[in-house]
């Protein structure tokens, strides 16, 4: 019997997460519900636009080193750089949360940050889930070009 050439997850992973095994020459396992926003999308609690806004925030947080990710070995260079390096990626993340706070207030920004970064489950609380959805909708509109993409505004003007 031929052994698998990749790690396709263990029993605990398959028991607690939704795992899809992709076939091919080199099969691999992909965890479909790694974060709370992934689980909300799979349950139909968040729509695709809101989920994408959450992933956008995760990317900003990872760039600002506020959310842990694996080491990017492709960017590891020599130690000849400045010793007082300050990651500037956090400014974009903070700016995105600030736009949510400016529009809806502190609670909305706090809920968005805590659910997206810390996997806080608010599905049972209608008020907090509303804060999350409105906040993610605003991130999509304000930071990601809106629900219809960057050309949606132009299409509306051309028709009318």
Secondary structure, 3 states (H helix, E strand, C coil): CCCCCCCCCCHHHHHHCCEEEECCCCCEEEECCCCHHHHHHHHCCCCHHHHHHHHHHHHHHHHCCCCCCCCCHHHCCCCCCCCCCCCCCHHHHHHHHHHHHHHHCHHHHHHHHHHHHHCCCCCCCHHHHHHHHHHHHHHHHHHCCCCCCCCHHHHHHHHC
